[in-house]
Amino acid sequence: MSATTLEQIRKLDREDRLARFRDRFDIPKGLIYLDGNSLGCLPKAAKTRLADVVQREWGQDLIRSWNSNDWINAPRRIGGKIAALVGASEKELIVGDTTSINVFKCLSASLQLNEERSVLLSETGNFPTDAYMMEGLAAIAPDRVEARLVDPGDILSNLDASVAALLLTHTHYKTGRVQDMKGVTQAAHKKGIPVIWDLSHSCGAMPVDLNGCDADFAVGCGYKYLNGGPGAPAFTFAAERHQEKVFPALSGWLGHKAPFAFDDFYEPAPGIDRFQCGTPGILGCAALEVGVDLMLEADMADIRAKSSALGNLFLELVEEKCGAYGFQPACPVEADQRGSQVSFHHPEGYAIMQALIARNVIGDFRAPDILRFGFAPLYNSYENVWNAVSILADIMESRAWDDAQFKQKAAVT
């Protein structure tokens, strides 16, 4: 991208096919929010929807709402909508629980598909909850399960007859590097290994084609690019060919064939419904559905094109305006290898990010030294990027970051 003047930047915004979506979000005036890869902004419609759920559905209809307002089918209904964003059938995706719990479900399912195998494989540096869930399963059944982490470059060479499941994040949470989903899945399948894809930093930000890649299982969260709100329900994808072969390890009552028969013994529901566990959080589901419906109005090709352009522009401007201050890209510079985020190494990364936040530029920090900036194409503008880098340049030139208040680590970074 050659746009290096403010007028050129504003021209990009005038021509932006997604610009109309920005007014659909409740963004504080003067805030440059570049953390949509961690928590998406609030859709304005979510406030109205949640008020209705609280005041009418919960407040007036009460328990009748499980039928009259279709609460009971929210996991399947919203799951079917998310399925359209990730190249899945509506019969293969269900909403509920958290990403961590859903990782556990998929790991245990994969072990059932490969009863003679014991190794759960992932890469070092993966998002911690994925590795921790592997470790937890191994702790529960040490004679049956081994959790194994290898260097990212050694994944393919470690695919052998001992591996029961490969668990990888599609877009890496720190570096933004995108895995070759189809190529890795094919390589694993040649060795009889199912693959679990964590889509938390991909869903809603870029095209995903689970069935086109012959994926086995996938999980993802609802609070990043889907704009479902803090702690929004997560989702589970299970390829239809695997569903009936799995007896859920987390055999909760809502995954029963007939939950309201209240049987003493568990009989799994047919299909994807068996991957349900506990009662769905209806407030969270309602907010998530608003975010998903909004996402479905946009064209994913436009989202990906703008995401790439915003990232390219950010990299270009940081090099141009801040090149003398020691920032080193921690992400791929090639857009097709990068998700919807840009990250940099800097030894003073935490303090610099706090100084940015104090100036109303919201990104985040990931240990040990990474500043991370996420781009949500539905509400981020090109001028947001221009202004954010201008503020960053001022912070570096003035050494504003070198203040004790910016070096005190908070509980959440």
Summary of the structure (lengths in Angstrom):
residues: 413
radius of gyration: 22.1
end to end distance: 31.2
largest distance: 69.0
contacts: 1418
relative contact order: 0.16
helix: 46%
strand: 15%
